[in-house]
């Protein structure tokens, strides 16, 4: 049997639980930030210099207060021992936000604040961990918030063509913490369907069947109308009797169809250009 190289051994010895320990250690213990004649951990520098002006702080008085609100220590232990993806994603989402906040500062003050040690390495570890779980990051520059959500190519494609506020909402739909949160998913679907409503005539023209299916769903599965309360003018007994899991499945299907509808609309101008090119090529051939 062929021997393994040292690089294969190291690669095979890298697991999610160990990487979570590495991420935590670098962010909280590695003095990988240089400011003046002093060195700081990412946690220390942010707590001392950046947290007070961070838009994402909520009502927290300092970084440790923020971390406590997340029950970070408990989730960190679970991430190392249970194999449950949710605490793993929480740890990475927190550490990635801290790293992003720190990195923005380094870019802005490149001659004063320097990255050293494993500073850039921890980003590579976090990216690799997310890739293993089929998750990715999205950064809202206005809100100064980075969220971790499922890596859905359709979501990414639509987020690039719609308004920023809508893009953030549809990205949030795939956030790991929203699994099972029917009310929040319903809210996001309503926002997406309202945005689509203004373009409904165009959608009918390019894909009438898709338009009918999308609007059937948003009108009949308790998104736009109250379809679950007996006595409501829009009451649907079948929908009212769906389990939470079954309703969430229909919400997820509706989400995918709404994404497809936005992509179909985005293709209108592209299809026109192709049609014009075909016409020009035909003219040349007939000369």
Secondary structure, DSSP 8 states (H G I E B T S, - for coil): -----HHHHHHHT--HHHHHHHHHHHHHT---EEETTEEE-HHHHIIIIIGGG-GGGTT-SSHHHHHHHTTHHHHHHHHHHT--HHHHHHHHHHHHHHHHHHHHHHHHTTTTEEE-TTHHHHHHHHHHHHHHTTEEEEEETTTTEEEEEE--HHHHHHHTTS-HHHHHHHHHTTBGGGTT-HHHHHHHHHHHHHHHHTTHHHHHHH-HHHHHHHHHHHHHTTSSS--SSTT-TT--HHHHTS-HHHHHHHHHHHHHHHHHHHHHHHHHHHHHHHHHHHHHHHHHHH-
